[in-house]
Each structure stands twice: as structure tokens, then as C-alpha cells.
Amino acid sequence: MRIGELAQRTGVSARSLRYYEQQGLVRSTRSEGGQRHYLAAEVERVELIRQLFDAGLNSKVIARLLPCVHSDDAAVIEDAFTTMVSERDRLTAGIARLADARDALDVLIEANTRYRRGAGSSC
């Protein structure tokens, strides 16, 4: 299938698909005219890549994880596992930082609310 069809079937822009290919995340062959052609299996791969991006992983990490999808090589599987755990820990730390920021904002909102109540009653 051509890049436009892959984009339509996956909901990913052609520009993103070219980026994925540049990063080594997907593969295509080229026609004599230079058009990209993808195998049907790339639909599932692009959907997985999109999910990994949506989960906050970057293209370098995704490139490390993708080989384990269809591998029986214990070293590849172990590397992917270690990478996934590391990324989960990174996301967990980010969530904790966001929760701390939210809590600090809640304190400021409460202080502002008390101030506004006090300022409004003296007018």
C-alpha cells in the first residue's frame, strides 16, 4: 500500500510516517518512481508506535522496544523489558512531579480564594 493509504488506515499523517521511517521505526520499499510502498503488517506496527508515542515514549526508546515484538531472542526480550521498566519509572516520577505541582497550585488557589473573600467583604 502507498503512504496515503497507510496514513488513512492508521490515522497517522504521511509526514509522521516519513518521520517514523527516517527513525527506523517502519520500513517501506520504493517503486521505480520513488513512491513508498508498505506491507499490510505495517498498519499494526504504526498503531503500536502511535500508542507508544501517546504513552510518552520518544522515538529512540520506541526503536529499542520494537525488535522484541516479534523476537524469540532472550537478549532482545531482556533489553526491551529493562527499557520498559526504566520508561515506566520515568513516567511515574513525572506523574509525581505533576502531582506536587498540582498540590502547590491547590494551596495557592485556596490562599487566593481566602484573600478574595476577605477583600470582597470589606468593600
N, C-alpha and C positions, 0 to 999 in steps of 0.2 A: 504494500500500500504506500501511497505517497504521503508526504509530510502533512498536507492539508487534511487528509482522511484520518491520519493518526491524531492530529490535533482535535478534529471533530469528535472522534470516538472517545478521547480521554478528557476533553475539556481543558487541555493544556495548549497554550498558544504555540504557533510554529516557531516563534522566536525562542520560547523556552525549550522547545525540542532541540533546536540547533545548539543552545547552550548545554543541554544535557549531553548531546553528542560530543561537543567540544571538551566537556569534563570527563568523557569516557563512561558515562552512565548508560547510554543507549548506543546501538550500532545500526548503521544503515549501509546499503550498497548504493552505488551510483549508476545511473543509466548512462548511455553514451552521451546524452545531452546534459549530464551533470545533475539530474534530478535525484533526490534522495528517495530510496525505497526501503521500507521497513517490513519485517516479518510480522505476522499476526501476534506472535508471542510478545512483541514489544508493547502491546496495549497493556497487558498485565504488569509488565515491568515499569512502564510510565506511571501507572496508577499507584504502584508501590513507592516509586520515587516521590510522587506528589504527597503521599501520606507521610513519608519520612521528612520531607521539607516542612510540611504542616506541623510536624511534631517538634520542629525547631532544630533539626539537624542540618548541617551545611553539606555542600557537595563533596568535600573531601572525606567526610565521615561516611556519607552515603556510598561513596566509591569503595570504601573499606568493607562495608556491610554487604553489598550486593553479591560478591562472589559466593557467599555462604548460602544463598538462596537455593542453588541447585548443586551444591557440593557435598561430597561424602568425605572430603579431606579433613581429618581431625584438626590439623593445624589451622586451616581456614576457618573452621567452625569455632575453634577456641579463640582465635583473633576477633572474630565477629562478636562472640559472647563478651569478651573483655571490652570491646568498643561499646557495645550496647549498655553494659553496666556503667561504664565511665560517662556516657552521654546521659543516662538516667540520673546519675549522681549530679551532673552539671545542671540538668533541668530542675532537680529537686532543690539545689542550692539557689537557683534563680527564683524559684517559687517562694522560697523562704525570704529572700531579699524583697520580693514584691509584697509579701505579706507584712514585712516590717515597715515598708514604705506606706502601705495602706493603713496600718495601725497608727503610724505617726501622723498621717493625714486625718485620721479619725480624731486624734487628740486636738489637732488644730481646728477642725470643724467644730468640735464641742466647745473649745475656747471661744471661737468666733461667734457661735450661737449664744453663749452666755453673755458675751460683750454686746451683741446686737439687742438682746433682751433688755440689758441694763441701759443701753443708750436710748432705746425706744421708750422706756418708761419714764425717763427724766424729761422728755420733751412735752 
